[in-house]
Amino acid sequence: MVAKHNDYDASQIKVLEGLEPVRQRPGMYIGSTDIKGLHHLIQEIVDNAVDEALAGFCTHITTILHADGSVTVHDNGRGIPVDKHPTTGKSALETVFTVLHAGGKFEKSAYKISGGLHGVGASVVNALSDYTEVTVHKNGKMFYQRYERGVPQWELEERGETDISGTTVHFLPDLTIFETGEFIEATEVSRMKRGAYLTPGVTFTIINESTWLRRRFYYEGGIKTWLTNIVAEQRPVSALHYLNQEGKDCLMEVSFQYVDSTVGNIYSYVNNIPTPDGGTHELGFKSAVLTVLNEIALEKGMIDKKIGEFTYSDITDGLYAIVTVKIPEPQFQWQTKGRLGNSYVRTEVEKMMTDYLRGYFTEHEEAFDQIFAKIMLSAKARFAARMAKETVLRKSALLGWVLPGKLSDCSKKGKNGTELYIVEGDSAGGTAKQGRDSKYQAILPLRGKILNTENASIDRILENNEVKSLILALWAGIKENFDPEWLRYERVVIMTDADVDGAHIRTLLLTFFFRYMRPLIDLGHLYIAVPPIYKATQGKKMEYLYPPLDDLGAILTLQWFDPDKTSVQRYKGLGEMNADQLRETTMDPSTRKMLQVTIEDAEEADRLFRILMGRDVPSRKHFILTHAATVKELDV
Ligand code: 1YM
């Protein structure tokens, strides 16, 4: 893609040609044009700054969410090169911002993280922004260029002298392209925190001008500190291990620790991008742990004859780990792009881990014995659970695979466009049944509070009627037997009252889906209906008021009605609406409000469910006391 041009117009045309595909098919470059795609823009720019930090030239990265919807990302690195390219006549900077996949020598540097997920970078952000302004401080001079929808408004210009160095990119997402222009503060905060853990020694700052938020993250200890924080509330069974090594075409870093718990979690990253569905790096890690533990147990004659060798589930119970690799050409797999595919990475990680574990256990026999005792408990529980599950399955209606009696199914064949509404209580269920579009919408009323599944054993879960009808209505199985292909609906919508009980039931359902049907969330099938909390009428004018989308528990202030003549009706529950109102406000796709459930931060989600729904009362108490101001909706 070498542009030959003699005048400004020619270059402008070339630029348009160059970036037009991005504006035509944004999804191909950033995944989607929803809120996820919007955040992706920031990530692309931040990634370039992180690469500069990984190269050893940058110590501070700052992101500012401005009140007008624009974003500034700043780093104190060397500054993007500004010298003119001999054939294109464009500056390196303009090339980076106007040519797809441009990166120069940057492209070839081995462990860059940019260009990870979609391999695009600054030019794509530029193409999808109403305007982009780039300021570079470099070699004692300051440079500036402005683009509008990808088109340079003038050539790169020099703007005086400076004694600092760095790059600042200021852009406003183009709202003719994106469905929303409102960034979610929590998403950026958790990304900056993650960035700081994964890039030790670099300070990440996030500022939100609208909320006055300002947070700064800096972790010298990297993923070692991260794991320490993740397991902070739990009793250790092993030491916390940390290792890093350069293998063939990869940099590897792993930290792990066994704790006294039946849940564990492996968080894996490739080039600082999360891989929630694992992949070859995670497999290499797990497989080394399994192999070495079985090997030593066998040597010592410690394998139980009835139970046999340990399985993956035995050795991952209570195992917390962070596995991160940096590789030159990552291949992401699956619909979610959340899984690493490069097979050589498995070999490399496995080799590093196997050598390490063999050496460590030879020197620390007592450490092996402690871990052995822990995973033996899991193996025994697995054995007992399998027996119990087989008995329960044989007895239970699950085996019959009949749809639950209280399900009012939709009439459409095939799941495209269909929705299952899980409704709190029989009476609201009745209203929803009248208010629905029966071709596409099915209703499953649940009576009272469903079982708290965070601690319950699998046989208790399968005996619970509410949970059973839920599993049957969705038809896709649970846990490792969950198969999204079998789902009977495209969307699953949780519809509960806008009160404390409703919030509790919603949390119980979310816990269940998170622990037992995780792909339902990861693949974007799970939603939360948002019923209005007020109806305001003034003469003939009438308006429904919804809780703000990011904080379902808060109360709205009534701003845009004349208070004297306004009558306000508060809806305490779904049951207070008639079928027409419920349809209009909460169920009709053209007028309703709905939240899609996504897991931005799996670590935080795991921790929250454990604390809020688990057995550990002191942790919960501590959490509630420290978060009392923000967690107003959870009834625990
Ligand atoms: C706020 C965003 O983009 N920083 C940034 C980008 C680059 C460099 C430094 C850089 C890289 C190199 C040499 C190199 C980029 N340079 C290029 C290209 N922050 C942000 N900071 N000097 C400076 O890779 O050799 C692309 S990105 F291609 F011009 F070298």
Residues whose N, C-alpha, C, O or C-beta is under 5 A from the ligand:
A	BS01	1YM	I45 N48 A49 E52 V73 H74 D75 G77 R78 G79 I80 P81 A92 V96 G103 G104 K105 F106 T167 T168 V169
